[in-house]
Amino acid sequence: MISNMVEIGERIKRKREELGHKQQSFAEKIKIDKSSLNRYEKGVQTPSVETLVAIANGLEVSLDYLIYGTGDENTARKKDDAEDYI
């Protein structure tokens, strides 16, 4: 079962802050609006699969970690590998 969006949002925010990114700079890095990132982190909006892949890549975590809270928190996904999920 997929964790609820609040838990995913908490993981996004926690990892983003650990990496020292402000919301604005991270949103620009992954090419989304800061307001969208804010809604994802608060768990009030669900990101698309493509956006989840971009977030995971930007945070250098696996999709398993981001979505389920399992797997390797420190596994960076290469862009080519991420296309397998789309």
RODO-2510 file (C-alpha; in nm, 4 decimals, decimal comma):
residues 86
     n   res          X          Y          Z
     1     m     0,0000     0,0000     0,0000
     2     i     0,1303     0,3444    -0,0886
     3     s     0,1995     0,5726     0,2044
     4     n    -0,0347     0,8629     0,2270
     5     m     0,0623     1,1906     0,0618
     6     v     0,1415     1,3586     0,3946
     7     e     0,4107     1,0978     0,4634
     8     i     0,5548     1,1350     0,1127
     9     g     0,5534     1,5112     0,1553
    10     e     0,7335     1,4818     0,4889
    11     r     1,0035     1,2665     0,3279
    12     i     1,0433     1,5142     0,0418
    13     k     1,0770     1,8077     0,2794
    14     r     1,3114     1,6293     0,5208
    15     k     1,5478     1,5145     0,2472
    16     r     1,5367     1,8524     0,0682
    17     e     1,6328     2,0280     0,3914
    18     e     1,9071     1,7708     0,4642
    19     l     2,0574     1,8552     0,1252
    20     g     2,0398     2,2262     0,2084
    21     h     1,7936     2,3243    -0,0655
    22     k     1,5363     2,5985    -0,0202
    23     q     1,1986     2,5277    -0,1790
    24     q     1,2557     2,7816    -0,4561
    25     s     1,5987     2,6539    -0,5590
    26     f     1,4897     2,2894    -0,5476
    27     a     1,1736     2,3604    -0,7481
    28     e     1,3840     2,5361    -1,0118
    29     k     1,6300     2,2438    -1,0161
    30     i     1,3553     1,9936    -1,0962
    31     k     1,1618     2,2366    -1,3182
    32     i     0,8373     2,2724    -1,1239
    33     d     0,6669     2,5668    -0,9552
    34     k     0,7565     2,6410    -0,5945
    35     s     0,3847     2,6460    -0,5105
    36     s     0,3474     2,2908    -0,6446
    37     l     0,6437     2,1712    -0,4388
    38     n     0,4908     2,3360    -0,1320
    39     r     0,1603     2,1519    -0,1905
    40     y     0,3440     1,8196    -0,2375
    41     e     0,5355     1,8704     0,0866
    42     k     0,2130     1,9503     0,2728
    43     g     0,0438     1,6444     0,1248
    44     v    -0,2425     1,8402    -0,0291
    45     q    -0,1559     1,7610    -0,3914
    46     t    -0,0381     1,4406    -0,5561
    47     p     0,2571     1,4743    -0,7940
    48     s     0,2481     1,2973    -1,1297
    49     v     0,4717     0,9958    -1,1860
    50     e     0,7057     1,2127    -1,3917
    51     t     0,7273     1,4667    -1,1108
    52     l     0,7911     1,1942    -0,8522
    53     v     1,0779     1,0690    -1,0679
    54     a     1,2187     1,4232    -1,0946
    55     i     1,1901     1,4716    -0,7173
    56     a     1,3565     1,1366    -0,6445
    57     n     1,6384     1,2190    -0,8866
    58     g     1,6800     1,5670    -0,7409
    59     l     1,6915     1,4314    -0,3857
    60     e     1,9123     1,1386    -0,4880
    61     v     1,6786     0,8826    -0,3346
    62     s     1,5051     0,5753    -0,4711
    63     l     1,1380     0,5881    -0,5631
    64     d     1,0795     0,3128    -0,3053
    65     y     1,2101     0,5420    -0,0347
    66     l     1,0143     0,8411    -0,1575
    67     i     0,6829     0,6604    -0,2035
    68     y     0,6896     0,3850     0,0576
    69     g     0,9564     0,4973     0,3044
    70     t     1,1500     0,1766     0,2340
    71     g     1,4507     0,0992     0,0244
    72     d     1,7706     0,2954     0,0140
    73     e     1,7339     0,6577     0,1141
    74     n     2,0706     0,7309    -0,0430
    75     t     2,0275     0,5549    -0,3772
    76     a     2,0619     0,8048    -0,6581
    77     r     1,8585     0,7231    -0,9669
    78     k     2,0176     0,8062    -1,2989
    79     k     1,7959     0,9799    -1,5501
    80     d     1,8182     0,6851    -1,7894
    81     d     1,7103     0,4431    -1,5150
    82     a     1,4184     0,6656    -1,4190
    83     e     1,2705     0,6341    -1,7674
    84     d     1,1970     0,2702    -1,6856
    85     y     0,9274     0,3933    -1,4449
    86     i     0,7479     0,6118    -1,6959
***
